[in-house]
Amino acid sequence: MAVEREERVARKRFFRKKKKVCIFCLGKAHIDYKDVETLQRFLSERGKIIPRRISGNCAKHQRRLAQAIKRAREMALLPYIIE
């Protein structure tokens, strides 16, 4: 039993998750509802908005990104659902 516990702890130590950085904070990208290519990077294959913990965006830019995606959907630049 003690050996199994040590093996589990040893396995956990090897995994270091790379910290995701908000590309909008770095200034490499700008949020605009007309820029469909940038917005599509933050949509899943089904057309849903990817959450913060996966995309790596900060809270401020995730809110702005969601608002831009919703505006683009209203303007028919992005689909609501991808079939």
mmCIF file as gemmi writes it, N, C-alpha and C atoms, coordinates in Angstrom:
data_model
loop_
_atom_site.group_PDB
_atom_site.id
_atom_site.type_symbol
_atom_site.label_atom_id
_atom_site.label_alt_id
_atom_site.label_comp_id
_atom_site.label_asym_id
_atom_site.label_entity_id
_atom_site.label_seq_id
_atom_site.pdbx_PDB_ins_code
_atom_site.Cartn_x
_atom_site.Cartn_y
_atom_site.Cartn_z
_atom_site.occupancy
_atom_site.B_iso_or_equiv
_atom_site.pdbx_formal_charge
_atom_site.auth_seq_id
_atom_site.auth_asym_id
_atom_site.pdbx_PDB_model_num
ATOM 1 N N . MET Axp A 1 ? 0.8 -1.201 0 1 0 ? 1 A 1
ATOM 2 C CA . MET Axp A 1 ? 0 0 0 1 0 ? 1 A 1
ATOM 3 C C . MET Axp A 1 ? 0.841 1.263 0 1 0 ? 1 A 1
ATOM 4 N N . ALA Axp A 2 ? 1.882 1.26 0.805 1 0 ? 2 A 1
ATOM 5 C CA . ALA Axp A 2 ? 2.75 2.428 0.877 1 0 ? 2 A 1
ATOM 6 C C . ALA Axp A 2 ? 3.48 2.648 -0.444 1 0 ? 2 A 1
ATOM 7 N N . VAL Axp A 3 ? 3.8 1.559 -1.116 1 0 ? 3 A 1
ATOM 8 C CA . VAL Axp A 3 ? 4.5 1.666 -2.395 1 0 ? 3 A 1
ATOM 9 C C . VAL Axp A 3 ? 3.583 2.308 -3.434 1 0 ? 3 A 1
ATOM 10 N N . GLU Axp A 4 ? 2.307 1.918 -3.446 1 0 ? 4 A 1
ATOM 11 C CA . GLU Axp A 4 ? 1.358 2.491 -4.393 1 0 ? 4 A 1
ATOM 12 C C . GLU Axp A 4 ? 1.205 3.99 -4.172 1 0 ? 4 A 1
ATOM 13 N N . ARG Axp A 5 ? 1.152 4.411 -2.937 1 0 ? 5 A 1
ATOM 14 C CA . ARG Axp A 5 ? 1.002 5.824 -2.621 1 0 ? 5 A 1
ATOM 15 C C . ARG Axp A 5 ? 2.222 6.611 -3.112 1 0 ? 5 A 1
ATOM 16 N N . GLU Axp A 6 ? 3.408 6.061 -2.897 1 0 ? 6 A 1
ATOM 17 C CA . GLU Axp A 6 ? 4.627 6.732 -3.351 1 0 ? 6 A 1
ATOM 18 C C . GLU Axp A 6 ? 4.663 6.844 -4.873 1 0 ? 6 A 1
ATOM 19 N N . GLU Axp A 7 ? 4.183 5.818 -5.566 1 0 ? 7 A 1
ATOM 20 C CA . GLU Axp A 7 ? 4.153 5.86 -7.026 1 0 ? 7 A 1
ATOM 21 C C . GLU Axp A 7 ? 3.195 6.929 -7.524 1 0 ? 7 A 1
ATOM 22 N N . ARG Axp A 8 ? 2.049 7.06 -6.872 1 0 ? 8 A 1
ATOM 23 C CA . ARG Axp A 8 ? 1.086 8.087 -7.27 1 0 ? 8 A 1
ATOM 24 C C . ARG Axp A 8 ? 1.654 9.481 -7.052 1 0 ? 8 A 1
ATOM 25 N N . VAL Axp A 9 ? 2.305 9.689 -5.928 1 0 ? 9 A 1
ATOM 26 C CA . VAL Axp A 9 ? 2.895 10.991 -5.635 1 0 ? 9 A 1
ATOM 27 C C . VAL Axp A 9 ? 3.995 11.303 -6.644 1 0 ? 9 A 1
ATOM 28 N N . ALA Axp A 10 ? 4.801 10.307 -6.974 1 0 ? 10 A 1
ATOM 29 C CA . ALA Axp A 10 ? 5.885 10.503 -7.933 1 0 ? 10 A 1
ATOM 30 C C . ALA Axp A 10 ? 5.333 10.857 -9.315 1 0 ? 10 A 1
ATOM 31 N N . ARG Axp A 11 ? 4.235 10.241 -9.71 1 0 ? 11 A 1
ATOM 32 C CA . ARG Axp A 11 ? 3.633 10.546 -11.004 1 0 ? 11 A 1
ATOM 33 C C . ARG Axp A 11 ? 3.111 11.973 -11.048 1 0 ? 11 A 1
ATOM 34 N N . LYS Axp A 12 ? 2.542 12.433 -9.953 1 0 ? 12 A 1
ATOM 35 C CA . LYS Axp A 12 ? 1.981 13.777 -9.925 1 0 ? 12 A 1
ATOM 36 C C . LYS Axp A 12 ? 3.063 14.846 -10.028 1 0 ? 12 A 1
ATOM 37 N N . ARG Axp A 13 ? 4.224 14.577 -9.545 1 0 ? 13 A 1
ATOM 38 C CA . ARG Axp A 13 ? 5.296 15.567 -9.553 1 0 ? 13 A 1
ATOM 39 C C . ARG Axp A 13 ? 5.803 15.873 -10.96 1 0 ? 13 A 1
ATOM 40 N N . PHE Axp A 14 ? 5.677 14.93 -11.87 1 0 ? 14 A 1
ATOM 41 C CA . PHE Axp A 14 ? 6.202 15.128 -13.209 1 0 ? 14 A 1
ATOM 42 C C . PHE Axp A 14 ? 5.364 16.094 -14.038 1 0 ? 14 A 1
ATOM 43 N N . PHE Axp A 15 ? 4.114 16.231 -13.73 1 0 ? 15 A 1
ATOM 44 C CA . PHE Axp A 15 ? 3.238 17.061 -14.531 1 0 ? 15 A 1
ATOM 45 C C . PHE Axp A 15 ? 3.248 18.495 -14.021 1 0 ? 15 A 1
ATOM 46 N N . ARG Axp A 16 ? 3.843 19.361 -14.796 1 0 ? 16 A 1
ATOM 47 C CA . ARG Axp A 16 ? 3.815 20.792 -14.52 1 0 ? 16 A 1
ATOM 48 C C . ARG Axp A 16 ? 3.027 21.436 -15.649 1 0 ? 16 A 1
ATOM 49 N N . LYS Axp A 17 ? 1.888 21.976 -15.322 1 0 ? 17 A 1
ATOM 50 C CA . LYS Axp A 17 ? 1.091 22.609 -16.352 1 0 ? 17 A 1
ATOM 51 C C . LYS Axp A 17 ? 1.685 23.972 -16.683 1 0 ? 17 A 1
ATOM 52 N N . LYS Axp A 18 ? 1.797 24.232 -17.966 1 0 ? 18 A 1
ATOM 53 C CA . LYS Axp A 18 ? 2.295 25.519 -18.415 1 0 ? 18 A 1
ATOM 54 C C . LYS Axp A 18 ? 1.21 26.557 -18.155 1 0 ? 18 A 1
ATOM 55 N N . LYS Axp A 19 ? 1.579 27.646 -17.53 1 0 ? 19 A 1
ATOM 56 C CA . LYS Axp A 19 ? 0.611 28.685 -17.223 1 0 ? 19 A 1
ATOM 57 C C . LYS Axp A 19 ? 0.153 29.34 -18.515 1 0 ? 19 A 1
ATOM 58 N N . LYS Axp A 20 ? -1.143 29.372 -18.711 1 0 ? 20 A 1
ATOM 59 C CA . LYS Axp A 20 ? -1.698 29.982 -19.903 1 0 ? 20 A 1
ATOM 60 C C . LYS Axp A 20 ? -1.739 31.493 -19.705 1 0 ? 20 A 1
ATOM 61 N N . VAL Axp A 21 ? -1.356 32.21 -20.724 1 0 ? 21 A 1
ATOM 62 C CA . VAL Axp A 21 ? -1.273 33.66 -20.648 1 0 ? 21 A 1
ATOM 63 C C . VAL Axp A 21 ? -2.307 34.253 -21.593 1 0 ? 21 A 1
ATOM 64 N N . CYS Axp A 22 ? -2.951 35.294 -21.152 1 0 ? 22 A 1
ATOM 65 C CA . CYS Axp A 22 ? -3.958 35.983 -21.96 1 0 ? 22 A 1
ATOM 66 C C . CYS Axp A 22 ? -3.254 36.713 -23.109 1 0 ? 22 A 1
ATOM 67 N N . ILE Axp A 23 ? -3.565 36.344 -24.354 1 0 ? 23 A 1
ATOM 68 C CA . ILE Axp A 23 ? -2.901 36.976 -25.493 1 0 ? 23 A 1
ATOM 69 C C . ILE Axp A 23 ? -3.364 38.417 -25.678 1 0 ? 23 A 1
ATOM 70 N N . PHE Axp A 24 ? -4.521 38.742 -25.135 1 0 ? 24 A 1
ATOM 71 C CA . PHE Axp A 24 ? -5.011 40.111 -25.25 1 0 ? 24 A 1
ATOM 72 C C . PHE Axp A 24 ? -4.266 41.037 -24.291 1 0 ? 24 A 1
ATOM 73 N N . CYS Axp A 25 ? -3.865 40.525 -23.134 1 0 ? 25 A 1
ATOM 74 C CA . CYS Axp A 25 ? -3.074 41.318 -22.188 1 0 ? 25 A 1
ATOM 75 C C . CYS Axp A 25 ? -1.665 41.556 -22.723 1 0 ? 25 A 1
ATOM 76 N N . LEU Axp A 26 ? -1.138 40.6 -23.467 1 0 ? 26 A 1
ATOM 77 C CA . LEU Axp A 26 ? 0.197 40.754 -24.034 1 0 ? 26 A 1
ATOM 78 C C . LEU Axp A 26 ? 0.217 41.757 -25.182 1 0 ? 26 A 1
ATOM 79 N N . GLY Axp A 27 ? -0.951 42.064 -25.706 1 0 ? 27 A 1
ATOM 80 C CA . GLY Axp A 27 ? -1.033 43.029 -26.798 1 0 ? 27 A 1
ATOM 81 C C . GLY Axp A 27 ? -0.839 42.417 -28.169 1 0 ? 27 A 1
ATOM 82 N N . LYS Axp A 28 ? -0.853 41.094 -28.253 1 0 ? 28 A 1
ATOM 83 C CA . LYS Axp A 28 ? -0.657 40.428 -29.536 1 0 ? 28 A 1
ATOM 84 C C . LYS Axp A 28 ? -1.945 40.341 -30.349 1 0 ? 28 A 1
ATOM 85 N N . ALA Axp A 29 ? -3.063 40.569 -29.719 1 0 ? 29 A 1
ATOM 86 C CA . ALA Axp A 29 ? -4.342 40.482 -30.418 1 0 ? 29 A 1
ATOM 87 C C . ALA Axp A 29 ? -5.284 41.544 -29.869 1 0 ? 29 A 1
ATOM 88 N N . HIS Axp A 30 ? -6.28 41.87 -30.661 1 0 ? 30 A 1
ATOM 89 C CA . HIS Axp A 30 ? -7.268 42.871 -30.28 1 0 ? 30 A 1
ATOM 90 C C . HIS Axp A 30 ? -8.654 42.259 -30.468 1 0 ? 30 A 1
ATOM 91 N N . ILE Axp A 31 ? -9.558 42.53 -29.54 1 0 ? 31 A 1
ATOM 92 C CA . ILE Axp A 31 ? -10.911 41.972 -29.619 1 0 ? 31 A 1
ATOM 93 C C . ILE Axp A 31 ? -11.776 42.89 -30.471 1 0 ? 31 A 1
ATOM 94 N N . ASP Axp A 32 ? -12.302 42.34 -31.555 1 0 ? 32 A 1
ATOM 95 C CA . ASP Axp A 32 ? -13.192 43.082 -32.432 1 0 ? 32 A 1
ATOM 96 C C . ASP Axp A 32 ? -14.229 42.098 -32.973 1 0 ? 32 A 1
ATOM 97 N N . TYR Axp A 33 ? -15.489 42.456 -32.906 1 0 ? 33 A 1
ATOM 98 C CA . TYR Axp A 33 ? -16.537 41.526 -33.324 1 0 ? 33 A 1
ATOM 99 C C . TYR Axp A 33 ? -16.51 41.262 -34.825 1 0 ? 33 A 1
ATOM 100 N N . LYS Axp A 34 ? -15.841 42.123 -35.586 1 0 ? 34 A 1
ATOM 101 C CA . LYS Axp A 34 ? -15.753 41.933 -37.037 1 0 ? 34 A 1
ATOM 102 C C . LYS Axp A 34 ? -14.596 41.019 -37.441 1 0 ? 34 A 1
ATOM 103 N N . ASP Axp A 35 ? -13.686 40.744 -36.518 1 0 ? 35 A 1
ATOM 104 C CA . ASP Axp A 35 ? -12.54 39.875 -36.788 1 0 ? 35 A 1
ATOM 105 C C . ASP Axp A 35 ? -12.935 38.424 -36.492 1 0 ? 35 A 1
ATOM 106 N N . VAL Axp A 36 ? -13.537 37.783 -37.478 1 0 ? 36 A 1
ATOM 107 C CA . VAL Axp A 36 ? -14.118 36.453 -37.305 1 0 ? 36 A 1
ATOM 108 C C . VAL Axp A 36 ? -13.041 35.396 -37.058 1 0 ? 36 A 1
ATOM 109 N N . GLU Axp A 37 ? -11.899 35.518 -37.704 1 0 ? 37 A 1
ATOM 110 C CA . GLU Axp A 37 ? -10.838 34.514 -37.546 1 0 ? 37 A 1
ATOM 111 C C . GLU Axp A 37 ? -10.345 34.442 -36.103 1 0 ? 37 A 1
ATOM 112 N N . THR Axp A 38 ? -10.166 35.594 -35.475 1 0 ? 38 A 1
ATOM 113 C CA . THR Axp A 38 ? -9.721 35.611 -34.076 1 0 ? 38 A 1
ATOM 114 C C . THR Axp A 38 ? -10.797 35.04 -33.164 1 0 ? 38 A 1
ATOM 115 N N . LEU Axp A 39 ? -12.04 35.387 -33.409 1 0 ? 39 A 1
ATOM 116 C CA . LEU Axp A 39 ? -13.129 34.912 -32.559 1 0 ? 39 A 1
ATOM 117 C C . LEU Axp A 39 ? -13.327 33.406 -32.685 1 0 ? 39 A 1
ATOM 118 N N . GLN Axp A 40 ? -13.115 32.854 -33.871 1 0 ? 40 A 1
ATOM 119 C CA . GLN Axp A 40 ? -13.312 31.416 -34.067 1 0 ? 40 A 1
ATOM 120 C C . GLN Axp A 40 ? -12.3 30.586 -33.293 1 0 ? 40 A 1
ATOM 121 N N . ARG Axp A 41 ? -11.158 31.163 -32.956 1 0 ? 41 A 1
ATOM 122 C CA . ARG Axp A 41 ? -10.167 30.441 -32.15 1 0 ? 41 A 1
ATOM 123 C C . ARG Axp A 41 ? -10.697 30.146 -30.753 1 0 ? 41 A 1
ATOM 124 N N . PHE Axp A 42 ? -11.677 30.925 -30.297 1 0 ? 42 A 1
ATOM 125 C CA . PHE Axp A 42 ? -12.221 30.776 -28.955 1 0 ? 42 A 1
ATOM 126 C C . PHE Axp A 42 ? -13.596 30.118 -28.956 1 0 ? 42 A 1
ATOM 127 N N . LEU Axp A 43 ? -13.925 29.44 -30.055 1 0 ? 43 A 1
ATOM 128 C CA . LEU Axp A 43 ? -15.163 28.668 -30.155 1 0 ? 43 A 1
ATOM 129 C C . LEU Axp A 43 ? -14.809 27.192 -30.278 1 0 ? 43 A 1
ATOM 130 N N . SER Axp A 44 ? -15.636 26.34 -29.669 1 0 ? 44 A 1
ATOM 131 C CA . SER Axp A 44 ? -15.425 24.898 -29.802 1 0 ? 44 A 1
ATOM 132 C C . SER Axp A 44 ? -15.897 24.452 -31.183 1 0 ? 44 A 1
ATOM 133 N N . GLU Axp A 45 ? -15.685 23.182 -31.481 1 0 ? 45 A 1
ATOM 134 C CA . GLU Axp A 45 ? -16.116 22.668 -32.779 1 0 ? 45 A 1
ATOM 135 C C . GLU Axp A 45 ? -17.632 22.658 -32.91 1 0 ? 45 A 1
ATOM 136 N N . ARG Axp A 46 ? -18.331 22.761 -31.794 1 0 ? 46 A 1
ATOM 137 C CA . ARG Axp A 46 ? -19.797 22.822 -31.815 1 0 ? 46 A 1
ATOM 138 C C . ARG Axp A 46 ? -20.32 24.261 -31.812 1 0 ? 46 A 1
ATOM 139 N N . GLY Axp A 47 ? -19.422 25.245 -31.703 1 0 ? 47 A 1
ATOM 140 C CA . GLY Axp A 47 ? -19.828 26.642 -31.747 1 0 ? 47 A 1
ATOM 141 C C . GLY Axp A 47 ? -20.012 27.283 -30.388 1 0 ? 47 A 1
ATOM 142 N N . LYS Axp A 48 ? -19.622 26.591 -29.324 1 0 ? 48 A 1
ATOM 143 C CA . LYS Axp A 48 ? -19.757 27.139 -27.973 1 0 ? 48 A 1
ATOM 144 C C . LYS Axp A 48 ? -18.499 27.915 -27.595 1 0 ? 48 A 1
ATOM 145 N N . ILE Axp A 49 ? -18.652 28.909 -26.738 1 0 ? 49 A 1
ATOM 146 C CA . ILE Axp A 49 ? -17.522 29.718 -26.291 1 0 ? 49 A 1
ATOM 147 C C . ILE Axp A 49 ? -16.672 28.89 -25.334 1 0 ? 49 A 1
ATOM 148 N N . ILE Axp A 50 ? -15.365 28.843 -25.604 1 0 ? 50 A 1
ATOM 149 C CA . ILE Axp A 50 ? -14.44 28.068 -24.774 1 0 ? 50 A 1
ATOM 150 C C . ILE Axp A 50 ? -14.244 28.788 -23.439 1 0 ? 50 A 1
ATOM 151 N N . PRO Axp A 51 ? -14.302 28.062 -22.318 1 0 ? 51 A 1
ATOM 152 C CA . PRO Axp A 51 ? -14.158 28.708 -21.003 1 0 ? 51 A 1
ATOM 153 C C . PRO Axp A 51 ? -12.746 29.218 -20.744 1 0 ? 51 A 1
ATOM 154 N N . ARG Axp A 52 ? -12.641 30.08 -19.761 1 0 ? 52 A 1
ATOM 155 C CA . ARG Axp A 52 ? -11.382 30.718 -19.373 1 0 ? 52 A 1
ATOM 156 C C . ARG Axp A 52 ? -10.294 29.732 -19.017 1 0 ? 52 A 1
ATOM 157 N N . ARG Axp A 53 ? -10.645 28.714 -18.284 1 0 ? 53 A 1
ATOM 158 C CA . ARG Axp A 53 ? -9.633 27.773 -17.802 1 0 ? 53 A 1
ATOM 159 C C . ARG Axp A 53 ? -8.972 27.01 -18.94 1 0 ? 53 A 1
ATOM 160 N N . ILE Axp A 54 ? -9.644 26.933 -20.078 1 0 ? 54 A 1
ATOM 161 C CA . ILE Axp A 54 ? -9.072 26.261 -21.244 1 0 ? 54 A 1
ATOM 162 C C . ILE Axp A 54 ? -8.38 27.264 -22.17 1 0 ? 54 A 1
ATOM 163 N N . SER Axp A 55 ? -9.022 28.402 -22.403 1 0 ? 55 A 1
ATOM 164 C CA . SER Axp A 55 ? -8.46 29.38 -23.339 1 0 ? 55 A 1
ATOM 165 C C . SER Axp A 55 ? -7.29 30.16 -22.752 1 0 ? 55 A 1
ATOM 166 N N . GLY Axp A 56 ? -7.261 30.329 -21.42 1 0 ? 56 A 1
ATOM 167 C CA . GLY Axp A 56 ? -6.169 31.052 -20.785 1 0 ? 56 A 1
ATOM 168 C C . GLY Axp A 56 ? -6.381 32.549 -20.722 1 0 ? 56 A 1
ATOM 169 N N . ASN Axp A 57 ? -7.554 33.024 -21.073 1 0 ? 57 A 1
ATOM 170 C CA . ASN Axp A 57 ? -7.834 34.459 -21.014 1 0 ? 57 A 1
ATOM 171 C C . ASN Axp A 57 ? -8.034 34.919 -19.581 1 0 ? 57 A 1
ATOM 172 N N . CYS Axp A 58 ? -7.754 36.202 -19.331 1 0 ? 58 A 1
ATOM 173 C CA . CYS Axp A 58 ? -8.063 36.766 -18.02 1 0 ? 58 A 1
ATOM 174 C C . CYS Axp A 58 ? -9.571 37.052 -17.988 1 0 ? 58 A 1
ATOM 175 N N . ALA Axp A 59 ? -10.107 37.338 -16.817 1 0 ? 59 A 1
ATOM 176 C CA . ALA Axp A 59 ? -11.553 37.525 -16.655 1 0 ? 59 A 1
ATOM 177 C C . ALA Axp A 59 ? -12.064 38.707 -17.476 1 0 ? 59 A 1
ATOM 178 N N . LYS Axp A 60 ? -11.315 39.791 -17.459 1 0 ? 60 A 1
ATOM 179 C CA . LYS Axp A 60 ? -11.721 41.002 -18.182 1 0 ? 60 A 1
ATOM 180 C C . LYS Axp A 60 ? -11.841 40.726 -19.682 1 0 ? 60 A 1
ATOM 181 N N . HIS Axp A 61 ? -10.838 40.099 -20.25 1 0 ? 61 A 1
ATOM 182 C CA . HIS Axp A 61 ? -10.862 39.852 -21.683 1 0 ? 61 A 1
ATOM 183 C C . HIS Axp A 61 ? -11.799 38.71 -22.062 1 0 ? 61 A 1
ATOM 184 N N . GLN Axp A 62 ? -12.045 37.783 -21.163 1 0 ? 62 A 1
ATOM 185 C CA . GLN Axp A 62 ? -13.019 36.724 -21.441 1 0 ? 62 A 1
ATOM 186 C C . GLN Axp A 62 ? -14.419 37.323 -21.555 1 0 ? 62 A 1
ATOM 187 N N . ARG Axp A 63 ? -14.738 38.287 -20.687 1 0 ? 63 A 1
ATOM 188 C CA . ARG Axp A 63 ? -16.044 38.962 -20.779 1 0 ? 63 A 1
ATOM 189 C C . ARG Axp A 63 ? -16.167 39.724 -22.09 1 0 ? 63 A 1
ATOM 190 N N . ARG Axp A 64 ? -15.122 40.455 -22.452 1 0 ? 64 A 1
ATOM 191 C CA . ARG Axp A 64 ? -15.149 41.216 -23.705 1 0 ? 64 A 1
ATOM 192 C C . ARG Axp A 64 ? -15.209 40.291 -24.918 1 0 ? 64 A 1
ATOM 193 N N . LEU Axp A 65 ? -14.519 39.179 -24.84 1 0 ? 65 A 1
ATOM 194 C CA . LEU Axp A 65 ? -14.53 38.202 -25.924 1 0 ? 65 A 1
ATOM 195 C C . LEU Axp A 65 ? -15.923 37.601 -26.097 1 0 ? 65 A 1
ATOM 196 N N . ALA Axp A 66 ? -16.566 37.251 -24.995 1 0 ? 66 A 1
ATOM 197 C CA . ALA Axp A 66 ? -17.919 36.69 -25.053 1 0 ? 66 A 1
ATOM 198 C C . ALA Axp A 66 ? -18.892 37.703 -25.65 1 0 ? 66 A 1
ATOM 199 N N . GLN Axp A 67 ? -18.745 38.962 -25.267 1 0 ? 67 A 1
ATOM 200 C CA . GLN Axp A 67 ? -19.613 40.012 -25.804 1 0 ? 67 A 1
ATOM 201 C C . GLN Axp A 67 ? -19.379 40.176 -27.311 1 0 ? 67 A 1
ATOM 202 N N . ALA Axp A 68 ? -18.124 40.129 -27.744 1 0 ? 68 A 1
ATOM 203 C CA . ALA Axp A 68 ? -17.809 40.263 -29.171 1 0 ? 68 A 1
ATOM 204 C C . ALA Axp A 68 ? -18.359 39.079 -29.965 1 0 ? 68 A 1
ATOM 205 N N . ILE Axp A 69 ? -18.268 37.88 -29.41 1 0 ? 69 A 1
ATOM 206 C CA . ILE Axp A 69 ? -18.811 36.7 -30.093 1 0 ? 69 A 1
ATOM 207 C C . ILE Axp A 69 ? -20.324 36.815 -30.215 1 0 ? 69 A 1
ATOM 208 N N . LYS Axp A 70 ? -20.974 37.283 -29.167 1 0 ? 70 A 1
ATOM 209 C CA . LYS Axp A 70 ? -22.431 37.446 -29.214 1 0 ? 70 A 1
ATOM 210 C C . LYS Axp A 70 ? -22.83 38.501 -30.238 1 0 ? 70 A 1
ATOM 211 N N . ARG Axp A 71 ? -22.063 39.586 -30.333 1 0 ? 71 A 1
ATOM 212 C CA . ARG Axp A 71 ? -22.343 40.611 -31.345 1 0 ? 71 A 1
ATOM 213 C C . ARG Axp A 71 ? -22.15 40.049 -32.749 1 0 ? 71 A 1
ATOM 214 N N . ALA Axp A 72 ? -21.088 39.29 -32.946 1 0 ? 72 A 1
ATOM 215 C CA . ALA Axp A 72 ? -20.827 38.703 -34.263 1 0 ? 72 A 1
ATOM 216 C C . ALA Axp A 72 ? -21.933 37.723 -34.647 1 0 ? 72 A 1
ATOM 217 N N . ARG Axp A 73 ? -22.469 37.011 -33.685 1 0 ? 73 A 1
ATOM 218 C CA . ARG Axp A 73 ? -23.585 36.099 -33.968 1 0 ? 73 A 1
ATOM 219 C C . ARG Axp A 73 ? -24.827 36.882 -34.371 1 0 ? 73 A 1
ATOM 220 N N . GLU Axp A 74 ? -25.085 37.987 -33.697 1 0 ? 74 A 1
ATOM 221 C CA . GLU Axp A 74 ? -26.241 38.829 -34.034 1 0 ? 74 A 1
ATOM 222 C C . GLU Axp A 74 ? -26.116 39.394 -35.445 1 0 ? 74 A 1
ATOM 223 N N . MET Axp A 75 ? -24.9 39.75 -35.839 1 0 ? 75 A 1
ATOM 224 C CA . MET Axp A 75 ? -24.659 40.325 -37.161 1 0 ? 75 A 1
ATOM 225 C C . MET Axp A 75 ? -24.527 39.242 -38.238 1 0 ? 75 A 1
ATOM 226 N N . ALA Axp A 76 ? -24.703 37.982 -37.858 1 0 ? 76 A 1
ATOM 227 C CA . ALA Axp A 76 ? -24.621 36.816 -38.747 1 0 ? 76 A 1
ATOM 228 C C . ALA Axp A 76 ? -23.219 36.616 -39.311 1 0 ? 76 A 1
ATOM 229 N N . LEU Axp A 77 ? -22.204 37.04 -38.559 1 0 ? 77 A 1
ATOM 230 C CA . LEU Axp A 77 ? -20.824 36.783 -38.954 1 0 ? 77 A 1
ATOM 231 C C . LEU Axp A 77 ? -20.362 35.423 -38.447 1 0 ? 77 A 1
ATOM 232 N N . LEU Axp A 78 ? -20.93 34.987 -37.326 1 0 ? 78 A 1
ATOM 233 C CA . LEU Axp A 78 ? -20.639 33.677 -36.744 1 0 ? 78 A 1
ATOM 234 C C . LEU Axp A 78 ? -21.946 32.913 -36.569 1 0 ? 78 A 1
ATOM 235 N N . PRO Axp A 79 ? -21.913 31.601 -36.73 1 0 ? 79 A 1
ATOM 236 C CA . PRO Axp A 79 ? -23.132 30.814 -36.5 1 0 ? 79 A 1
ATOM 237 C C . PRO Axp A 79 ? -23.375 30.591 -35.009 1 0 ? 79 A 1
ATOM 238 N N . TYR Axp A 80 ? -24.633 30.403 -34.651 1 0 ? 80 A 1
ATOM 239 C CA . TYR Axp A 80 ? -24.964 30.071 -33.262 1 0 ? 80 A 1
ATOM 240 C C . TYR Axp A 80 ? -24.578 28.627 -32.964 1 0 ? 80 A 1
ATOM 241 N N . ILE Axp A 81 ? -24.852 27.738 -33.91 1 0 ? 81 A 1
ATOM 242 C CA . ILE Axp A 81 ? -24.564 26.313 -33.743 1 0 ? 81 A 1
ATOM 243 C C . ILE Axp A 81 ? -23.852 25.83 -35.005 1 0 ? 81 A 1
ATOM 244 N N . ILE Axp A 82 ? -22.82 25.028 -34.81 1 0 ? 82 A 1
ATOM 245 C CA . ILE Axp A 82 ? -22.127 24.418 -35.944 1 0 ? 82 A 1
ATOM 246 C C . ILE Axp A 82 ? -22.536 22.952 -35.978 1 0 ? 82 A 1
ATOM 247 N N . GLU Axp A 83 ? -23.116 22.528 -37.076 1 0 ? 83 A 1
ATOM 248 C CA . GLU Axp A 83 ? -23.604 21.147 -37.177 1 0 ? 83 A 1
ATOM 249 C C . GLU Axp A 83 ? -22.595 20.227 -37.793 1 0 ? 83 A 1
